[in-house]
Amino acid sequence: MEVRIISKPLLLAFCAVTALITAACHTPTPADRIAENPALYDKVPVRHRELVQNGQICRGMSPDAVFLAWGKPNSAPIEGERDGKRVVRWVYKRYEPHMVTTDWWGAPYMGVHGWHEPFYPTTGTVYVPTDSAFVEFMNGKVVSWERKR
């Protein structure tokens, strides 16, 4: 006697969606980026390789080395000029959790809600992007960087 709780196609679809969600949640590490870009890593000077492997950067690094260490910036590079030299700034973001309370309509909680009482508050978390790191390049080399802890 065969007992089925879920059909095979439904089970396969569930497994595929679960695999996609799991893959999407993975944050690439410096080791991942090095493995995916061995030619870039080969161009990194030996004196910078250990820093890159540890996800660290320093003055004098190339954009390729910063990419391997920290990943791709979250927005297009910001270009400018300082003392007659071209300056490029990379901005990295992280998503910080913020607790919010909404009514059952999804509106922010404001107190008394009049016509759609009774009020059933829902508390949840939203993730707000905030600047977390900056890297500044001049003539293709890191000249300064900042990172929130």
C-alpha positions as CSV (number, residue, x, y, z in Angstrom):
1,M,0.0,0.0,0.0
2,E,1.4,3.3,-1.1
3,V,0.6,6.5,0.9
4,R,1.3,9.8,-0.8
5,I,1.3,13.0,1.1
6,I,2.5,15.1,-1.7
7,S,2.7,14.4,-5.5
8,K,6.2,14.0,-7.1
9,P,5.9,17.0,-9.4
10,L,4.9,19.2,-6.5
11,L,7.8,17.8,-4.4
12,L,10.2,18.5,-7.2
13,A,8.9,22.0,-7.6
14,F,9.2,22.6,-3.9
15,C,12.8,21.3,-3.9
16,A,13.7,23.5,-6.9
17,V,12.3,26.7,-5.2
18,T,14.1,25.8,-2.0
19,A,17.4,25.4,-3.9
20,L,16.9,28.8,-5.6
21,I,16.1,30.6,-2.4
22,T,19.1,29.0,-0.7
23,A,21.4,30.0,-3.5
24,A,20.1,33.5,-3.6
25,C,20.8,33.9,0.1
26,H,24.5,33.0,-0.2
27,T,26.8,35.9,0.2
28,P,29.9,35.4,-2.0
29,T,33.2,35.4,-0.1
30,P,36.7,36.5,-1.3
31,A,37.4,32.8,-1.8
32,D,34.3,32.5,-4.0
33,R,35.4,35.5,-6.1
34,I,39.0,34.3,-6.4
35,A,37.8,30.8,-7.6
36,E,35.5,32.4,-10.2
37,N,38.1,34.9,-11.4
38,P,41.5,33.1,-11.3
39,A,43.0,35.3,-14.1
40,L,42.2,38.5,-12.0
41,Y,43.8,37.0,-8.9
42,D,46.9,36.1,-10.9
43,K,47.3,39.8,-11.7
44,V,47.2,40.8,-8.0
45,P,50.7,41.6,-6.7
46,V,52.0,39.0,-4.3
47,R,52.2,41.6,-1.5
48,H,48.4,42.1,-1.7
49,R,47.3,38.5,-2.1
50,E,47.0,37.6,1.6
51,L,44.9,40.8,2.2
52,V,42.6,39.9,-0.7
53,Q,42.1,36.4,0.6
54,N,41.2,37.8,4.0
55,G,38.7,40.4,2.6
56,Q,41.0,43.3,3.4
57,I,42.2,46.2,1.3
58,C,45.0,48.8,1.5
59,R,46.4,51.8,-0.3
60,G,47.9,51.1,-3.6
61,M,45.5,48.2,-4.5
62,S,44.0,48.0,-8.0
63,P,40.2,48.0,-8.6
64,D,40.5,44.3,-9.5
65,A,42.1,43.5,-6.1
66,V,39.3,45.5,-4.3
67,F,36.7,43.6,-6.2
68,L,38.2,40.2,-5.2
69,A,38.4,41.3,-1.5
70,W,35.1,43.2,-1.1
71,G,33.0,42.4,-4.1
72,K,31.2,44.6,-6.6
73,P,30.0,48.0,-5.3
74,N,26.3,48.4,-4.9
75,S,26.0,51.3,-7.3
76,A,27.7,52.8,-10.4
77,P,31.1,54.3,-9.6
78,I,31.1,58.0,-8.8
79,E,33.6,59.9,-10.8
80,G,35.2,63.2,-10.2
81,E,38.4,65.2,-10.1
82,R,40.8,66.3,-7.3
83,D,44.0,68.3,-7.8
84,G,43.7,67.7,-11.6
85,K,43.6,63.9,-11.2
86,R,40.7,61.6,-11.9
87,V,39.0,60.2,-8.8
88,V,36.6,57.3,-8.7
89,R,34.6,56.4,-5.6
90,W,33.0,53.0,-5.0
91,V,30.1,52.8,-2.5
92,Y,29.1,49.7,-0.7
93,K,25.8,49.2,1.1
94,R,24.5,46.9,3.7
95,Y,20.9,46.2,4.7
96,E,20.1,47.1,8.4
97,P,17.0,45.7,10.1
98,H,14.4,48.2,11.4
99,M,11.3,47.1,13.3
100,V,8.0,48.6,12.1
101,T,4.5,48.3,13.3
102,T,1.7,48.5,10.7
103,D,-2.1,48.2,10.9
104,W,-3.7,45.3,9.1
105,W,-4.0,47.4,6.0
106,G,-0.2,47.8,5.8
107,A,-0.2,51.5,6.8
108,P,2.3,52.6,9.5
109,Y,0.8,52.6,12.9
110,M,-0.5,56.1,13.7
111,G,-2.6,55.5,16.8
112,V,-6.4,55.8,16.4
113,H,-7.5,54.6,13.0
114,G,-11.1,55.6,12.8
115,W,-13.2,53.7,10.3
116,H,-11.2,50.5,10.1
117,E,-11.2,49.7,13.7
118,P,-10.6,47.3,15.3
119,F,-6.9,47.8,15.0
120,Y,-4.8,44.6,14.7
121,P,-1.2,45.8,14.8
122,T,1.5,43.8,13.0
123,T,5.1,44.1,13.8
124,G,7.7,43.2,11.3
125,T,11.2,43.9,10.1
126,V,12.2,45.9,7.0
127,Y,15.7,46.1,5.8
128,V,16.9,49.5,4.9
129,P,20.0,50.0,2.6
130,T,22.6,52.2,4.3
131,D,26.1,53.2,3.1
132,S,28.6,50.9,4.8
133,A,31.9,51.4,3.0
134,F,33.7,53.7,0.5
135,V,36.8,53.1,-1.6
136,E,38.4,56.0,-3.4
137,F,40.8,55.4,-6.4
138,M,43.1,57.9,-8.0
139,N,44.9,56.9,-11.2
140,G,43.6,53.3,-10.8
141,K,44.9,52.8,-7.2
142,V,43.3,52.9,-3.8
143,V,44.1,56.2,-2.1
144,S,41.6,56.0,0.8
145,W,38.8,53.8,2.2
146,E,36.3,53.8,5.0
147,R,34.2,51.0,6.4
148,K,31.6,50.9,9.2
149,R,32.0,48.2,11.8
